[in-house]
Amino acid sequence: MQDYASPKRTASRWAAFLLAVSTLIGSAAQARTDVCYQGGLNLPNFKLNGSATLNGTDLLVTPNEGNKLGSAMFVPTFAATSDIHIQLKLQITTTVGGGADGIAFVMHRDPRGAAALGDPARAIGYGGTNKITPSVTVEMDTYTNSGDPNDNHLGVTLDGDPTTHIASYIPTFRMKTVGTPFYVWVDYLAATTTLTVYVSQTATKPLLPQMTTVVNLAQRFGNQPFYMGFTGSTGGELSQHEILSFIASDTAATSGVCCSNNADCTGSQLGPVCDTVKNVCSQCTPTQLGACTMPNPGCDIGGASNTCISGCKSNYGSGMAGACPSASAPFCIPSGPTAGSCTACDGNFGSGSGLSCPQGAPSCNATGFCGLCTKNSDCTATCTVSTKTCAPCKGDQGSGVSNACTDTAAPLCDSLGGCRKCIADTDCATGTHAGPFCNPTTGSCGTTCLTDAQCGSGKFCNTQSGSCDQLVTTGQPLPSGSTCTAETGARVCQSQVCSTTSNQCVECAADTDCKTAGQVCQSFVCKTPDPATEKYTLAGGGLGGSCSFGGGHSGNAGALCLFATAALWMVGARRRRRAGRSQ
């Protein structure tokens, strides 16, 4: 995360001028930020603190237990100099006693950043000794404390002080219920520094706000980008505080933020690809790089909207070239189809990996985010349903080992414990695989070769058996099922030549018989000449052969080379005549 420093204020005109310039630069540098969290198993770009966790459908700030304290902060920041539009769907469930203490929506520039968390009980997680400041808070308070109108009110407070409300409202319904959500909208107009708050039991925004107050976000936050998030707490009385939906933008109305598929992103200034976990239009995802124009592209999912990057080479903060650019997606995927992209994690909670997931969202999922899992496809490997955590694979699909890959679309268990398709033989070199050869069509490793290059020097890939066989020597038949063609001879025969009459490998007669670049016909077999030992290269078994003369040698040596060429041609002619009679 970029560290923005607050400008110092002085009385001098020069300092005021510098402040104005820094404001313009800071405002121009701040990219558009959109968030569309609508629940689910994954937690895109949030930091969980204290008791905050996922419950499988939405985000819990506190469970229905006593003396709990938590916060969930969105990591990307918003522009303090822009209009802000926010839509929330909240739920406060109270099943025992009167319930407490409430939940708060907090906008802040606390030095702790996304780790900010205040005190429990009446402080509702944003106030107290560890108060979040500077901040502007909209609290949903469900317990009567000093300075509160009652145990069911909304209030706007500043700098972590829950006892002083600069605006308040008592809704016509009870916020703490059993399973009934309610909706809150917060709008800020930068031109008039006006903050308005709307509340309703339905998803229809009221025509008029319930609270209106003046607060200058740009001034309060030093013209610098700020964080948004939620805090909550319980005490002797308890309630479960949940975030069912959080939509916000510093550029657009909330109705224009979310997407569910790529079609929703046609013409979007954020990009043509819908990240279906963030539900926000983006330039890319790790598996959708078509809109990225640079060579060897990757995708950084750390921002509010995913961005194309040149493929990363190291983790965020490594100090190495090609490090991931964002603290919220610090892990550089080193191999496989999504290599070069930056994601949020490299292992489950408790895995011991350097960038593992938090306890509240313990699974490092296939999406690249931390969260929960309910089925194998949620993970890069397998899902342990009892704990809703992803488990690393230990072998390929069908290998019979525990935690083997289960999906035919991702049969390979890679070195990171993830299931995917192989793309090269190197993917099959280590681990529990069926064989050393990668079939890129199925994505699985096996013993069947597909190309001659897989077999190495002196061998070819037998397309009938799928095995790597030795090149066929002169006078021997081609492999069963093979028919002599120029291509077959070049692949299968040691001499690179076969007879269409006998279906056997035969001697080469001239350099032109040799199909491998740089090879010449030597002693009736195609070879690569060694310039270090062959100053005169006999490059053909017939009149088509030639002599290459190295420097510093006498004409007599060249004459000997030509004489040897003629002699070999005569021997070759006799062999060809005999071969012709036998055919």
N, C-alpha and C positions, 0 to 999 in steps of 0.2 A: 504494500500500500504506500502510495506517495505520501511523504511527510510534509504537510503544508505548514509554514511558519506564519504566525499572525504578524501583521505590520505594526511597527511601533508608532504611537501617536505622539507628536510634539506640537508645540504652538507655532512653530515657524512655517512660513508659507512654502519654503523649500521642502520641508517634510510632508506638508499637505499635498504638494505636487507629486512627490514620489509615491505617496499613498494612492493618489488617483491613478497614476500609471500602473502601479502594482495591481490595483483593482481591475483595471481593464485587461491586463495580461492574464490575471487569475481567472476572470470570467471567460475570456476567449479560450483558455486552455482546458477548461472543464468540459468534458464530453457529456453528451446527453445521457441521463440515467433513467432507466425504466425498470420497474420490478412488477412481476405478476405471479405472486405466490398464491396458489389455489389448493393447497393441501397436497397429500400424496405421500409416497414412500421416500422421496428424495428431498434433500435440503440444499437448494442451490444458493450459494453465496451468503449464507447466514453463519454467524458465530454464536454458539450456544454457551451460556454461562450459568453457573449454579445449577438449579433444578430443571432448567429448560431441556426439553427432549421432544422426540417425535412419538406419536402414539399409533402410527400406521395410516392415519387419515389426515391429521393436521398437526399443528405445532403447539405443544403444551409449554406454557411459561412456568406454571406450577401444577403439580398433581393435586388431587383432592386429599391432601395430607397437611397436618399442622406444622407450623414453623418452617415453611419452605420459602426459598428466595431464588428468583431466576431472571435472566434476561436473554433475549434473542435479538442480535443486532445484524442488520444488513451491511455487508462489508463495503461494497461500492458506495461512494458518496454522492451527494446531490448539490446542485449549485445554489448558494445562498442569495445570489443576485437575480434568480429567475422566479417566475411564477411556479408554485408547487400545487399539485393536485393529488389527493390521497383518498382511497376508498378502503374501508376496513369491514370485515365481517368477524364478529367476536362472539364468544360464548363463555358465560360464567355459570358454572354448574354448582349448585349447593344442595347437598343431600343430608347434611347433618348440621343442626343448630342454625344460627343466624347467618353464618357465612362471613368471610373476610379474606383479604383486605381490599383487593381490587387489582385492576390492570391499568397500565399507562402506556400511551404512545409517546415516544420521546424523540425529539430532534435535538442534536447536540454536537459540540466539538470538544468533548471531554478529552484530556490527554491520553486516557486509556483506550480511546478509539472504540473498536468493536468489542472490546473486553469490558466496557464500562458496566458497573453494577453497584447500586446503592445499598441501603439497609432494608431489613425486613419490616413486617408488621405495618404500622401506620405510614412508613416511608414509601410503601408500595414499590420498593426496589429501585427508586430513583432519587430519594431524599436521604436525610440522615447525615451521619458523620462522613460517610463515603459518597455523598451526594454527587450526582452527575451534573457537571457545570462546565462551561455555559450551556444552557439548555432552554428549550421551550417544550412544555409537556401538556398533553391533553389526557387527564386522568379520568378513569371510570371507577369511582370510589364507592365501595359497598360497606363501609364501616364508619360510624360516627366518631371522629376524633376532634381535638381542639381546633377550632376554625372551620369545621365542616358544617354545612347546613343540615345534613341528615346522613343516613346510611345508603343513599341511592341518588348520587349526583355525578355530573360531569363538571370538570373544572379545568381552566387553563392556568398553569403555574410557570414560574421562571426560576432558572438556576437551582433546581433541586430543592425548592421550598414548598412542601405540600400544605403548609399552614396558611399560605396567602394565595388567594385566587384573584387573578385579574379579570376573570369572567367565570360564571358558573351557571348551571342549568339543572333543574330537577325534571327528569323525563316523566312522562305519563304512565310508564310501564316499569316493572321491576327488572333490573339488569341481571340480578342473580336469580336464576330459575333452574329448572331441571330440563336440559336439552333444548332450550329455545334460544337461537342466536339473535343478535341485533346488529345494526349497521351504523357506521360512523363515517362521515365525509369531512375532510379537512382541506380547505382551499386557502392559498396565500397569494395575494396580488402584490408583486414587488413595487409597482408604481405608486400604490397608496399605502404600502406596508400594513395591509389589512388581513387579519386572520379570521376566517369564518369556520364554524363547526356546525354540522348537521347530524341529527340522530334519528333513527327510525327502527321500528320492528320489522319493516319490510325492505326489500331491495330497491324500492322507489325513493329516490332522493327528494326530500321536502323542497317546496318552492322557496321557502325562506329559511335562513340559518337560525339555529337556537342560541348560538353564541357568536358575537362579533367583537373583536378587540384589535387594537393597533399594537403591533410589535414588529420591529425592524430586524429581520433575520440577517440581512447583510451587515448591519452595524453590530449586532450581537455576536456574530460569528467572524468578525474581522474580514468580511468579504471573501471568506474562504469556504470551500465545500464542507458539508457537514454530514453526519451519520443520522440514520433513522433506525428505530427499533422499538422493542417492547420490554417492559419490566412488569413484575408482579410479585406478590408475596402473600403468605398466610401467617397466622399466629396461633393463638389458642382456638380461635374460630377458623374455619377453613372452607375453601372453595377451589374448584378446578378452573384455571384460566387458560383459554385456548384461542389461538389465531386460526380461523378457518380460511380467511382470504386477506391478502394485503396487496393492493394495486397502487402504484405511485409513479409519478413522472415529474421531472422538472422542465418538461417541454410540452407535453401533450395532455389533453383531457384523458381521464382514466378509461373512458370508453374506447380510446384508440390505442391502448397499450398492449393488450393480450392477443395471442394467436394460438391456434390449435393445429395448424398444418401450414405447409409452404405457400399454399394458395392465399392464405390470409396476409402474407408478406409481400405480395406483388406490389411493387412501387414504394415499399417502405424505405425510408431513409436509413434505417438500421441494417438493412440487408434482406436478401431474398429467402433466407432459410429460417424456419421456425424451430427453435430449440423446444421440444415438447416437454422438457422438464421445467425449464424456466418459463415456458409459454410466452416468450418474447422473441420478436424477429431479430435475426443476427446475420452476420456475414457467413457463418459456417457452424458446423459441429465437427468433432473429431472424425465422424464417418461421412460428413458431407462437405467436401472441400472444393466443389466444382466452381464456386464463385471466387476462389482465391487465385490470383493471377501470377504470384511470384513462383520461382522454381522451388521444388521440394517444400510445398506449403504445409503448415500445421494450423491448429486452431487453439486459441487461448480462451477458455471458458470462464476466466476469472472475473471479467468485467460484467457490468449489468447486461451488456449485449456482447455475445461472442465475437471475436475479431480474428481475421486471418493474420498469421505471422509466418515468417520464414522458419522452417522446422527447427524446433528447439534442440539443444544439445546437452543441457544440464538444468538442474533444479533452480528455482528462484532463490536468490541470496547466495549462490555458490561463488559468485565473483568471476565465473568463467564465461567465455564467449558463448553466445547462444543460450543464455540462461532464460528461464521463463520470466515474463515481465510482471506477473501479478502475484501478490501474496495470497490471494484467495484461490488461485489455481497454481500451486507451486511445483507440482510434480510433472517432470518431462518424461513422456512415454518413450522408452529407448528402442523398442522394436515392435514388429508386427504391422498390421495394416494401418493402425492409427499412430505410428511412430512419428515423433516430431510435434505432437500436440501437448498442450499443458492442461492438466486436470487437477482436481481438488485433493486427491489422495493417492497413496500407494499401498495401503493396507488397512485392515480392520482395526477397530479399537482393541488395544491389548496385543497387537501383533508384534510390537517391537520395532516396526518400520519407522523411519524418520518422519514420515508425513501421514501418519495413521489418522483414522477418523475419531471424533470425540465420542464419549460414552453415550451421549444422548442420541447419536445417529451413527451407530457402530459399524455399518457395512460400507465398504468401498465398492460401490455398485458399477455396473456396466456402463452407466451414463457418465462416469467420471466424477460423480458427486457422492458425498456421504449420505447415508440414509438407512433404511430397513429393507429387507427382502422377504418375499413370500413364495417365490418360485425361482428355479435356476436361471431363467432368462433375465431376472433382475440383476444377476451377478455376472462377472466375467468368468466365473467358474461354477460353483454349486452353492445352493442356499441351504443353511441349516435352519429349518423352519421353526424349531423349538426356541431358538434365540433370535431369529430373524436377522442373522448375520451371514454374510458371504464367506464361504470357505474356499481356500485355494485348492485347485485341482492337484492330483498326484499322478495322473496318467491320462493317456488319450482315450477317446471314446472306444469302447469295446476291449480295453486292455485288461479288464477284470480287477484292477486295483481299487482300493477304497478312494472315494471322491474322484472318480474318473469323470471326464467330460461326458455330458449326456446328450448334447444337441448336435445333430448331423451338420448343422450350419456352422458350428464352431467345434470341430472334433479334436483339435490339437491342444495339448496342455503345454503352455510355454514356460520359460524359465522364471517368470514372475508369478506363476500359479494361476494364470488366466487361461480361459478357453477361447480359441480363435481358429482361423484357418492358417495353414502354413502358406508361405509365398515363395520360399526358396529352400533348397536342400539344407542350408545352414540351420533352419528351424528344426530339422530332424536330427541334428548332430548330437544333442544332449537331452537327457530325460527319458521317460518311458514311452518309446514309440515303436510301432510295428516294423519299421524299417528305415533305411537312410534316405529314401527318395521322396521328395514332395510332389504330390499331385495337386497343382494349383486349382484344378477344376473342382475337386472334392474338398480340398484343403486339408487332406490327411496325409500322414507319412506311411510308407509301405516299402515292400521289397521289389516292386515293379518299376523298372526304369522307363523313362519316356523319351529321353534324348541321348545321343551318343556322348554329349558333353558330360553327362552324369557318370559315365563309365571310365573316364580317364584314358591315358595313353595306351595304345596297343589293343584297345577293346572297342566293341560297338554294342549298341543296345539292340538285342534281338526282339523285334516287335512281336514275334510269335509267342515267345515264352516270357518276355518281360525281364530277361536276365541279361547281365553284362557278359558277353562272350569274347574270347580271343579272336583277333582278326584271322580270316581264313587264308591259309598259305596257297601258293601257286599249285594248280593241279587238283585241288580239293573242291568238292561240290559246295555250292551255296547252301545256307541253312534251309531246312525243310520248309516248304511253302513259299520260298523266295524265287523270283524270276529275275534273270539278268537284265538290268538296265544300266545305263551309264551312272545313274545315281546310286543304284544298289552296289555296283562294283566299287565306286568311290568310298562308300560307307563300310562295306563288309570285307573286301579283299585287301590283303596286305600290299599287293601290287597296285591296288585301286582300279584294276581292270578285270572284267569277266567276259566269258564267251556266251553269246546268245544261243550258240549251237549246242554246246555241251553243258551249259548252266554251271560252269566251273570258273574258279578264279584262274586267270592266265597272266603271263608276263606282260609288263608294259613294254612298248616299243619306242616311245618318244616322250619328250617332256610334256607334250600336249595331252598325253594320257593321264597325267597327274592332275587331280582336281583340287588338291589342297594347295593353297597359296604358298609360294616359296619352295615347293618341292619339285624335284627333277627325277627323271628316270635313270637310276643307277643300278647296274647289274640286273636289269629287268624288273626292278622293284622301285616304287616311288619312295624317295627319301628326301630329307632336308640336308643339303650339303653343309659341311662344317668348314667355314673359311679359315679357321685356325690351323687345321691339319691338312686340308685339301687345297693346295695352291693351284692345282690344276684339277678341275672338277670334270669328271667324265659324266656328262649330263644326258645320256641317252643310250639305249641299247641298239639303235639303228642309225641310218643315215641322218635321221632327224636329230641325233645327239650333237652335242657341241663341246668344245673345250674352253674353259675360262682360264685366262692366263694371268697369274699373279705377277706383281712387279718384281724386278730384280732377278728373273730367271732367263736362262739362255734360250735361244730358238730351238736348240736340240731337244730340250725338255718339252717344248710345245709340239715338236714333231712327233715325239714319243706318244704324247697324248692323242694326237690325231691318228697315229698308227693303231693304238689300242682301241680307239673308237671304231675304226674300220674292222678290226679283228672281232670285236664284240658284235658288230652288226652281222658278220658272216655267221657266227655261232647262233645268233638270234634267228637268222633267216632259216638255218637248218632246223632249229627247234620249231619254228612256226610251220615249216613244211610238214614235219612229223606230226605236229598237233593237228594240222589240217587233214592229214590222211586218217588219223585216229578218230576224228569227228565224223 
